[in-house]
């Protein structure tokens, strides 16, 4: 049972890990251009997605 759950969760962990690696690159255009009212909410959503990706990909090992 545990190995089945591990195999089912592996793609989510993989996606979470790599999302956590790549998502900070999306901050750069917002940070370099300054914040507008709409970009503040976009930045907040990106930070929340990054936190979720960090949690999802926490135990990923590329073995």
PyMOL commands that set and color helices and strands:
alter all, ss='L'
color gray80, all
select helices_A, chain A and resi 2-33+37-56
alter helices_A, ss='H'
color red, helices_A
deselect
rebuild
show_as cartoon
